[in-house]
């Protein structure tokens, strides 16, 4: 197949949605011809081949951070990507896979009509529902209407969790078949024994780690507060990621007297991220909502118990008593008790870690690729029968 992926973010830009789509593109490029149409900034090449994937980047205005897009940059992507996509040649593709209804959706739908090929729309959660944002589409009728149209017009719609799939009907009123394809991650490399000293950690510390963009939806400040409430003097927190919330996190850590136990690593390479996971005892997240939660899978692959809230797609594969603790949203007292439980009970950590290493086998990118491959073929066949 000749596959065109449309996604306004692609590594090194953006977060989990771009990361998993890049992994999917690389996986499918082993068997198919894969092109990606995405955004460009900060000296990134306009057209290059990466791991067998042709990556075409269109310039967008106003974007200032690798980790976080802003509204002007997302709006700028629409005309730039549409014009570039129209110039690629009408016989270039068999199927288009559009990631994120907002902002990428209109680009994928336009190009699918131009090329006369099916459009498979992948929704990731935050493009339909983000409780931390005043401009989340679910809050505004003028945004819900075009998204409803995109959901109805796509040849196939894919959601990565029951939570996201449910929002298609419950928020947008669209009654149609939505395929559930769990996201997948690259199998992490084997990491040799990482030294805690390289992260400024005592060798005998109890180490929590969290990974993600430092934005309001992640509410990492609350995680710092939970660390303080736990009252375990040997507990340290490694924070992997960057974003506009970083100053608030540093301020909270200082105010709580945790400045020497909260370690912000910033934006790091995958190698450093994996080493941070390898030195940790548990993974914790106070995110307010996750469409799926790739970072939880990465933690599971490293045999870490996971502590998180119950609002989002992670409830498809995380369960209290097996994977760690899944707690009622914003019950910080219960969250604190969960951290204390894992700190005080090494056997509980070992049991959860062993379970997680086995359970994550179903969520590596090869399985995700197989499912998407079947969806693409079905959409192509259905379009052929309809013509």
C-alpha positions as CSV (number, residue, x, y, z in Angstrom):
1,X,0.0,0.0,0.0
2,X,0.9,3.6,-0.5
3,X,0.0,5.3,2.8
4,X,-0.2,9.0,3.5
5,X,-0.2,9.9,7.2
6,X,-1.4,13.5,8.1
7,X,-0.5,14.7,11.5
8,X,0.3,18.3,12.5
9,X,2.9,16.9,15.0
10,X,5.7,14.5,14.4
11,X,8.8,13.9,16.5
12,X,10.7,16.0,17.6
13,X,7.5,18.1,17.7
14,X,4.7,17.3,20.1
15,X,3.8,14.6,22.5
16,X,2.4,11.0,22.6
17,X,0.1,11.3,19.5
18,X,3.0,12.1,17.3
19,X,5.3,9.6,18.9
20,X,3.0,6.7,18.4
21,X,2.1,7.7,14.9
22,X,5.9,7.8,14.1
23,X,6.3,4.3,15.5
24,X,3.3,3.1,13.4
25,X,4.7,4.8,10.3
26,X,8.1,3.1,10.8
27,X,6.5,-0.3,11.4
28,X,4.3,-0.1,8.3
29,X,7.3,1.2,6.2
30,X,8.8,-2.2,6.5
31,X,6.1,-3.5,4.2
32,X,4.6,-0.4,2.5
33,X,5.4,3.0,1.0
34,X,4.8,5.5,3.7
35,X,4.7,9.3,3.6
36,X,4.0,11.7,6.5
37,X,2.8,15.3,6.1
38,X,3.5,17.3,9.2
39,X,4.8,20.6,10.6
40,X,8.3,22.2,10.5
41,X,10.1,24.6,12.8
42,X,13.6,25.3,14.2
43,X,15.7,24.1,11.4
44,X,14.0,20.8,10.8
45,X,14.4,19.5,7.2
46,X,11.5,20.1,4.8
47,X,11.7,16.7,3.2
48,X,13.7,13.7,4.4
49,X,13.7,10.0,4.8
50,X,13.7,8.6,8.3
51,X,13.8,4.9,9.0
52,X,12.2,4.3,5.6
53,X,9.5,6.9,6.0
54,X,9.3,10.0,3.8
55,X,8.7,12.9,6.1
56,X,7.4,16.2,4.5
57,X,7.3,19.2,6.8
58,X,5.4,22.4,6.0
59,X,6.4,25.6,7.8
60,X,4.0,26.9,10.4
61,X,4.1,30.3,12.0
62,X,4.2,31.3,15.7
63,X,5.2,27.9,17.1
64,X,7.8,28.5,19.8
65,X,8.1,25.2,21.7
66,X,8.9,21.7,20.5
67,X,6.7,20.1,23.1
68,X,3.5,22.3,22.9
69,X,1.6,23.7,19.9
70,X,-0.4,26.9,20.1
71,X,-3.6,27.9,18.3
72,X,-1.9,30.1,15.6
73,X,0.5,27.4,14.7
74,X,-2.3,24.8,14.4
75,X,-4.3,27.1,12.2
76,X,-1.2,27.8,10.1
77,X,-0.8,24.1,9.5
78,X,-4.1,23.8,7.7
79,X,-3.5,25.8,4.5
80,X,0.2,25.0,4.4
81,X,-0.4,21.2,4.6
82,X,-3.4,21.3,2.2
83,X,-1.3,23.1,-0.5
84,X,1.6,20.8,-0.1
85,X,-0.6,17.7,-0.1
86,X,-2.3,18.8,-3.3
87,X,1.0,19.1,-5.0
88,X,2.1,15.5,-4.3
89,X,0.4,14.0,-7.3
90,X,-3.1,12.5,-7.7
91,X,-1.9,8.9,-8.1
92,X,0.4,8.9,-5.2
93,X,-1.6,7.1,-2.5
94,X,-4.0,4.3,-1.8
95,X,-5.2,5.4,1.7
96,X,-4.9,8.4,4.0
97,X,-4.6,8.1,7.8
98,X,-5.5,11.4,9.5
99,X,-4.4,11.8,13.1
100,X,-6.4,14.2,15.3
101,X,-9.8,15.5,14.3
102,X,-8.4,18.9,15.5
103,X,-6.5,20.4,13.8
104,X,-5.5,17.8,11.2
105,X,-8.9,16.5,10.3
106,X,-9.8,19.0,7.5
107,X,-6.5,18.4,5.7
108,X,-6.9,14.6,5.6
109,X,-10.6,14.9,4.5
110,X,-9.7,17.4,1.7
111,X,-6.8,15.3,0.4
112,X,-8.8,12.1,0.5
113,X,-11.4,13.8,-1.7
114,X,-8.8,15.1,-4.1
115,X,-7.0,11.7,-4.4
116,X,-10.3,9.8,-4.4
117,X,-9.0,7.4,-1.7
118,X,-10.4,6.5,1.7
119,X,-9.7,8.6,4.8
120,X,-9.1,6.7,8.0
121,X,-9.5,9.2,10.9
122,X,-7.6,8.4,14.1
123,X,-8.8,10.2,17.2
124,X,-6.5,10.5,20.2
125,X,-8.7,11.8,23.0
126,X,-7.5,15.4,23.5
127,X,-8.8,16.4,20.1
128,X,-12.3,15.6,21.3
129,X,-12.1,16.2,25.0
130,X,-9.5,18.0,27.2
131,X,-10.9,19.1,30.5
132,X,-7.9,21.3,31.2
133,X,-8.5,23.6,28.2
134,X,-11.1,26.3,27.9
135,X,-10.9,25.9,24.1
136,X,-11.4,22.1,24.3
137,X,-13.8,21.3,21.4
138,X,-16.3,19.6,23.7
139,X,-17.1,22.9,25.3
140,X,-18.1,24.8,22.2
141,X,-20.9,24.1,19.7
142,X,-19.1,25.9,16.9
143,X,-16.3,23.4,17.3
144,X,-18.4,20.4,17.8
145,X,-20.3,20.9,14.5
146,X,-17.3,20.6,12.2
147,X,-15.8,17.7,14.2
148,X,-19.2,15.9,14.0
149,X,-19.0,16.4,10.2
150,X,-15.5,15.0,10.0
151,X,-16.4,12.0,12.1
152,X,-19.4,11.3,9.8
153,X,-17.5,11.8,6.6
154,X,-14.4,9.6,7.3
155,X,-14.4,6.2,5.6
156,X,-13.3,4.7,9.0
157,X,-12.8,6.1,12.5
158,X,-10.3,4.6,14.9
159,X,-10.1,5.3,18.6
160,X,-7.4,4.1,20.9
161,X,-9.5,3.5,24.0
162,X,-13.0,2.9,25.2
163,X,-13.0,6.3,26.7
164,X,-12.2,8.1,23.4
165,X,-14.6,5.8,21.4
166,X,-17.4,6.6,23.8
167,X,-17.0,10.4,23.3
168,X,-17.8,10.1,19.6
169,X,-21.5,9.4,20.5
170,X,-21.8,10.9,24.0
171,X,-20.3,14.3,23.1
172,X,-20.6,14.6,19.4
173,X,-23.8,12.6,18.8
174,X,-22.3,10.5,16.0
175,X,-23.6,7.0,15.8
176,X,-21.3,4.9,13.7
177,X,-18.9,2.0,13.9
178,X,-15.7,3.2,15.6
179,X,-12.9,0.7,15.7
180,X,-10.9,0.3,18.9
181,X,-7.2,-0.1,18.2
182,X,-5.0,0.2,21.3
183,X,-1.9,2.2,20.7
184,X,1.5,0.6,20.7
185,X,5.0,1.5,21.6
186,X,8.4,0.5,20.3
187,X,9.9,-2.3,22.3
188,X,12.3,-0.5,24.6
189,X,16.0,-1.5,24.3
190,X,17.6,-3.4,27.0
191,X,19.1,-0.8,29.4
192,X,22.2,-1.8,31.3
193,X,22.3,-1.0,35.0
194,X,21.8,2.7,35.1
195,X,23.5,4.7,37.8
196,X,21.2,6.8,40.0
197,X,24.1,9.2,40.6
198,X,23.8,10.4,37.0
199,X,20.4,11.9,38.0
200,X,21.6,13.3,41.3
201,X,19.8,10.5,43.2
202,X,21.1,8.7,46.4
203,X,21.7,5.1,45.7
204,X,19.3,4.0,48.4
205,X,16.5,6.5,47.4
206,X,12.9,5.4,46.7
207,X,12.5,6.9,43.1
208,X,9.2,7.9,41.5
209,X,9.3,8.9,37.8
210,X,6.8,10.6,35.6
211,X,7.1,11.3,31.9
212,X,5.2,13.8,29.8
213,X,4.7,17.4,28.7
214,X,4.5,19.8,31.5
215,X,1.1,21.3,30.7
216,X,-2.0,22.0,32.8
217,X,-3.6,18.7,31.8
218,X,-0.8,16.7,33.4
219,X,-1.1,18.7,36.7
220,X,2.4,17.7,37.8
221,X,2.3,20.3,40.6
222,X,-0.3,18.0,42.3
223,X,2.2,15.1,42.0
224,X,4.8,17.2,43.8
225,X,2.3,17.9,46.6
226,X,1.5,14.2,46.9
227,X,5.3,13.6,47.3
228,X,5.4,16.1,50.1
229,X,2.3,14.6,51.8
230,X,3.8,11.1,51.7
231,X,6.3,12.2,54.3
232,X,9.0,9.7,53.2
233,X,12.3,11.5,53.4
234,X,14.1,9.1,51.0
235,X,11.4,9.5,48.2
236,X,12.6,11.4,45.1
237,X,10.7,12.4,42.0
238,X,12.2,12.4,38.5
239,X,10.3,14.5,36.0
240,X,11.0,13.8,32.3
241,X,9.7,16.4,29.9
242,X,9.3,20.1,29.4
243,X,6.6,22.7,28.9
244,X,5.0,25.9,30.2
245,X,4.2,24.4,33.7
246,X,7.9,23.8,34.6
247,X,8.2,27.1,36.6
248,X,5.1,26.3,38.6
249,X,6.5,22.8,39.4
250,X,9.9,24.3,40.6
251,X,8.0,26.9,42.7
252,X,5.8,24.2,44.3
253,X,8.8,22.1,45.1
254,X,10.7,25.0,46.7
255,X,7.7,26.1,48.8
256,X,7.3,22.5,50.1
257,X,11.0,22.1,50.9
258,X,11.4,19.5,48.2
259,X,13.8,21.3,46.0
260,X,16.5,18.7,46.5
261,X,14.1,15.8,45.9
262,X,12.3,16.9,42.8
263,X,14.5,16.6,39.7
264,X,13.3,18.2,36.4
265,X,15.3,16.6,33.5
266,X,13.6,18.7,30.8
267,X,13.3,17.4,27.2
268,X,15.7,14.5,26.8
269,X,16.6,11.8,24.3
270,X,14.8,8.4,24.4
271,X,18.0,6.9,25.7
272,X,18.0,9.2,28.8
273,X,14.2,8.6,29.3
274,X,14.7,4.9,29.3
275,X,17.6,5.2,31.8
276,X,15.4,7.3,34.0
277,X,12.7,4.6,33.9
278,X,15.4,1.9,34.6
279,X,16.5,3.6,37.9
280,X,12.9,4.1,39.2
281,X,10.9,2.1,41.7
282,X,7.4,3.3,40.5
283,X,5.7,5.4,37.9
284,X,3.3,8.1,39.0
285,X,1.0,10.5,37.1
286,X,-1.6,13.0,38.3
287,X,-2.8,13.7,34.7
288,X,-6.4,14.9,34.6
289,X,-7.1,12.9,31.5
290,X,-5.4,10.7,29.0
291,X,-6.8,9.6,25.7
292,X,-4.7,6.4,26.1
293,X,-1.5,6.9,27.9
294,X,1.6,5.6,26.1
295,X,3.8,6.6,29.0
296,X,2.1,4.0,31.2
297,X,3.0,1.3,28.7
298,X,6.6,2.4,28.7
299,X,6.6,2.2,32.5
300,X,5.1,-1.3,32.4
301,X,7.7,-2.4,29.9
302,X,10.3,-1.5,32.6
303,X,8.5,-3.5,35.2
304,X,7.3,-0.5,37.2
305,X,4.1,-0.4,39.2
306,X,1.9,2.5,38.0
307,X,-0.1,5.0,40.2
308,X,-2.6,7.2,38.3
309,X,-6.1,8.5,38.2
310,X,-9.1,6.8,36.6
311,X,-10.1,9.4,34.1
312,X,-9.1,8.4,30.6
313,X,-8.2,5.5,28.3
314,X,-5.6,4.0,30.7
315,X,-8.4,2.3,32.5
316,X,-8.5,-0.1,29.5
317,X,-5.3,-1.8,30.7
318,X,-4.5,-0.5,34.3
319,X,-6.2,-2.1,37.3
320,X,-5.8,-1.6,41.0
321,X,-4.3,-4.6,42.6
322,X,-2.6,-5.8,39.4
323,X,-0.8,-3.0,37.7
324,X,-0.5,-0.7,40.8
325,X,-3.2,1.8,41.9
326,X,-5.9,3.5,39.8
327,X,-7.6,6.1,41.9
328,X,-10.6,8.4,41.7
329,X,-9.8,11.6,39.9
330,X,-8.1,14.2,42.2
331,X,-8.4,12.2,45.4
332,X,-5.0,13.3,46.5
333,X,-5.3,11.7,49.9
334,X,-5.8,8.3,48.2
335,X,-3.0,9.1,45.8
336,X,-0.7,9.8,48.7
337,X,-1.6,6.6,50.4
338,X,-0.8,4.7,47.2
339,X,2.6,6.2,47.1
340,X,3.2,5.3,50.7
341,X,2.0,1.8,50.1
342,X,4.4,1.2,47.2
343,X,7.2,2.8,49.2
344,X,6.6,0.6,52.2
345,X,5.9,-2.7,50.4
346,X,8.6,-3.9,48.2
347,X,6.8,-7.2,47.5
348,X,3.8,-5.3,46.1
349,X,6.1,-3.4,43.8
350,X,7.7,-6.6,42.6
351,X,4.3,-8.3,42.0
352,X,2.9,-5.4,40.0
353,X,6.1,-5.0,38.0
354,X,6.1,-8.7,37.1
355,X,2.5,-8.5,36.0
356,X,3.1,-5.3,34.0
357,X,6.0,-6.8,32.0
358,X,3.8,-9.7,30.9
359,X,0.7,-7.5,30.2
360,X,2.5,-5.0,28.0
361,X,3.4,-7.6,25.4
362,X,-0.1,-7.0,23.8
363,X,0.8,-3.3,23.3
364,X,3.9,-3.2,21.2
365,X,3.9,-1.5,17.9
366,X,3.9,-4.6,15.8
367,X,0.4,-5.5,17.1
368,X,-0.8,-2.0,16.5
369,X,0.6,-2.1,13.0
370,X,-1.2,-5.3,12.1
371,X,-4.5,-3.9,13.2
372,X,-4.1,-0.7,11.3
373,X,-3.0,-2.6,8.2
374,X,-6.2,-4.6,8.3
375,X,-8.3,-1.4,8.8
376,X,-6.6,0.3,5.8
377,X,-7.2,-2.7,3.5
378,X,-10.8,-2.9,4.6
379,X,-11.3,0.8,3.8
380,X,-9.7,0.4,0.4
381,X,-11.9,-2.6,-0.4
382,X,-15.0,-0.9,0.8
383,X,-14.2,2.2,-1.3
384,X,-13.6,0.0,-4.4
385,X,-16.9,-1.8,-4.0
386,X,-18.7,1.6,-3.7
387,X,-17.3,3.0,-7.0
